[in-house]
Amino acid sequence: MRQFSRRWWYSDEHVGALRALPRRATAVLFMRKDYLEAAIEIAREAGKILLEEFDRPAQITYKGDVDLVTQADKRSEEAIVTRLTKYFPEHSIAAEEGTGHDGGSEFRWHVDPLDGTTNFAHGYPCFSISIALAQRGALLAGVVYNPFYDELFAAARGGGATLNGKRIFVSKVDTLATSLLCTGFPVHKRLANPNIHYYWDFTLRSHGVRRDGSAAMDLASVAAGRFDGFWEFGLKAWDTAAGVLLIEEAGGKVSDFNGQPYELGGAVILATNGLIHEEARGVALEISKRDPAAPLRR
């Protein structure tokens, strides 16, 4: 017998039959029985760790001058990586704090053990765990979990997106002027980041722009219809992987500013309910052609 997780067992004959299936069919079958359930279980366990640490004085170190790391980041990542390695020993794991490993597998987990570390360290309860699995770059399963509010967003490719088990969908807002947007800014080199110009313009052209400090939660909120659109620069794959799948499975659209499909770790991401996507993309393209050193336009 072979163990793919502690919940599901398959005989060698079963495994052999599965391997005889086309690669895509095999991946989807395992995903539905295993990958998403494993990610949900692991995210909830990591959430318990974050809640324990949230009630304690933050133990903070720094990556560089201002990019902080807490004991919670480290404990959460250790728990996630340990469990993923146990369940899927052949899979690669890319984790923000560097404890993952690259086994050369076509399957790669993207792990952010605490997205919104600055919020967490200041006691602001907008933070999350983000776990996603991709096969050769194609997203299969993803989870974003805010343990403070016990909100668990989950999606499997072709299976829709859910919040605490209930199906969610993107909003039906169809104009930029009536939309509520969200974005984020880096914790370092903010003067070199052009986003203040986008923030300015999108704020004037919409109902408003929020900046909550957790890209994973922002993307999940677009999937749930709380926000109508999101954009940001320079995000890593572990910031966006789960959220991108959530939005796509909830009926939204994700691209770069040129309208090309978003690639994990790409320079820029634009994620919307789909209805305002082209209008928002047009505005973003217009802003991108300006001199970033120019004064903000009134």
SVG drawing of the C-alpha trace seen along z (x, -y; Angstrom):
<svg xmlns="http://www.w3.org/2000/svg" viewBox="-24 -69 44 73">
<polyline fill="none" stroke="black" stroke-width="0.4" points="0.0,0.0 1.1,-3.6 0.2,-6.6 -0.4,-9.8 -1.8,-11.5 -3.0,-10.2 -6.6,-10.3 -6.4,-8.4 -4.7,-5.1 -4.2,-3.5 -3.0,0.0 -0.1,0.4 -2.6,1.8 -4.7,-1.4 -1.6,-3.6 -0.6,-1.6 -4.0,-2.1 -3.9,-5.8 -0.5,-6.2 -1.9,-4.6 -4.3,-7.5 -3.3,-10.7 -1.1,-12.9 -3.8,-15.7 -6.5,-13.2 -4.2,-11.7 -3.4,-15.2 -7.1,-16.2 -8.1,-12.9 -5.5,-13.2 -6.2,-16.9 -9.9,-16.3 -9.2,-13.5 -6.0,-14.9 -4.3,-18.2 -7.0,-20.6 -8.0,-18.7 -4.4,-18.5 -3.9,-22.3 -7.0,-23.1 -5.9,-20.8 -2.4,-22.3 -3.6,-25.9 -5.9,-25.4 -3.1,-23.9 -0.8,-26.8 -3.6,-29.2 -3.6,-27.8 0.1,-28.7 -0.6,-32.3 -3.4,-32.8 -1.1,-31.6 1.6,-34.0 -0.9,-36.9 -1.6,-37.0 2.1,-37.3 4.5,-40.2 6.0,-40.0 9.5,-38.6 10.7,-40.5 13.8,-40.2 14.5,-42.0 15.4,-41.0 17.2,-44.1 16.3,-47.5 12.5,-47.3 11.3,-44.0 10.4,-42.3 10.0,-38.6 8.3,-37.3 8.6,-34.1 5.1,-33.4 6.3,-33.4 9.0,-30.9 6.8,-28.6 4.0,-28.6 6.3,-27.9 8.1,-25.1 4.7,-23.4 3.5,-23.8 6.7,-22.6 7.0,-19.7 3.5,-18.5 3.6,-19.0 6.9,-17.1 5.3,-14.2 2.3,-14.0 4.0,-14.7 7.8,-13.9 8.5,-14.2 7.0,-17.6 9.0,-20.9 8.1,-23.6 8.8,-27.3 8.3,-29.0 8.9,-32.7 11.2,-32.2 13.4,-29.8 12.8,-26.4 11.3,-24.8 13.2,-22.5 13.4,-21.9 13.2,-18.2 13.0,-18.8 9.3,-17.8 6.8,-19.2 4.6,-19.8 5.5,-22.9 3.8,-24.2 3.9,-28.0 3.7,-28.8 3.4,-32.2 3.2,-31.2 2.1,-34.7 1.1,-37.2 0.7,-40.5 3.5,-40.3 3.6,-44.0 -0.1,-44.0 0.4,-41.0 3.3,-42.6 1.2,-45.7 -1.8,-43.8 -3.9,-44.6 -5.9,-41.4 -5.6,-41.5 -3.2,-38.6 -3.4,-35.2 -1.8,-31.9 -1.5,-31.2 -0.9,-27.7 -1.1,-26.7 -0.1,-23.8 1.0,-24.2 1.9,-21.6 4.4,-23.0 3.0,-26.5 -0.7,-25.5 -2.5,-26.1 -4.3,-23.1 -5.4,-24.0 -5.2,-26.9 -6.1,-28.1 -6.1,-31.5 -6.9,-31.4 -7.3,-34.3 -7.4,-32.5 -8.4,-35.6 -11.8,-35.7 -11.8,-32.0 -12.3,-32.7 -11.0,-30.0 -11.0,-30.6 -10.4,-27.5 -10.4,-26.6 -9.6,-23.5 -9.1,-23.8 -12.5,-23.2 -14.2,-22.9 -15.1,-26.5 -14.1,-28.7 -15.5,-28.7 -15.5,-30.6 -15.9,-28.3 -17.4,-25.7 -19.9,-28.0 -19.5,-28.9 -18.3,-32.4 -18.3,-34.5 -16.8,-37.8 -18.9,-41.0 -21.3,-42.2 -20.0,-45.8 -19.5,-46.7 -17.9,-50.2 -14.7,-51.4 -16.5,-54.5 -18.7,-52.4 -16.0,-49.9 -14.1,-49.4 -10.4,-48.5 -7.4,-47.4 -3.7,-47.5 -0.4,-47.3 2.9,-49.0 6.3,-47.5 7.8,-47.9 11.1,-49.0 12.2,-51.2 8.8,-52.9 10.2,-56.0 11.3,-53.8 7.9,-52.1 5.5,-53.8 2.4,-52.7 1.6,-56.0 0.6,-57.3 -1.7,-54.3 -3.1,-54.8 -3.8,-58.4 -5.6,-57.9 -7.6,-54.8 -8.7,-56.6 -10.1,-59.5 -11.7,-57.2 -13.4,-54.7 -15.4,-54.6 -12.1,-54.2 -8.9,-52.2 -8.1,-50.2 -4.6,-49.2 -4.9,-46.4 -1.4,-45.0 -2.1,-41.4 -2.0,-40.6 -3.4,-37.1 -6.4,-38.5 -6.9,-41.2 -7.1,-38.6 -9.4,-36.4 -11.6,-39.4 -11.9,-40.0 -12.9,-36.4 -15.6,-36.9 -16.9,-40.1 -15.8,-42.3 -13.4,-44.2 -14.0,-44.6 -10.3,-44.8 -6.7,-44.6 -3.3,-45.5 0.2,-45.5 3.8,-45.4 6.7,-43.0 4.8,-40.3 6.2,-36.8 4.6,-33.6 3.7,-32.7 1.9,-36.0 -0.4,-35.4 -0.7,-31.7 -3.7,-30.8 -5.5,-34.1 -5.2,-33.9 -6.8,-30.5 -9.6,-31.7 -10.4,-34.6 -10.4,-32.5 -12.6,-29.8 -14.9,-32.6 -15.4,-33.9 -12.9,-36.7 -9.9,-37.6 -6.2,-37.9 -3.6,-39.4 -0.8,-41.8 -1.3,-45.4 -0.8,-44.3 -3.6,-41.8 -1.3,-38.8 -2.0,-35.9 -0.4,-36.6 2.6,-34.4 3.4,-33.6 6.1,-36.0 5.4,-38.4 6.3,-42.1 2.7,-43.3 -0.7,-41.8 -4.2,-43.0 -7.1,-41.0 -10.7,-42.0 -14.3,-40.7 -13.8,-40.6 -16.5,-43.2 -14.2,-46.1 -11.0,-44.4 -10.5,-46.2 -11.4,-49.6 -9.0,-49.2 -6.3,-47.8 -6.7,-50.8 -6.2,-53.2 -3.2,-51.3 -1.6,-51.4 -2.2,-55.1 -0.5,-55.7 2.4,-53.4 3.4,-55.7 3.9,-58.7 7.2,-59.8 7.2,-58.2 9.0,-61.3 6.3,-63.7 4.0,-65.3 0.7,-63.7 -2.1,-64.9 -5.1,-66.7"/>
</svg>
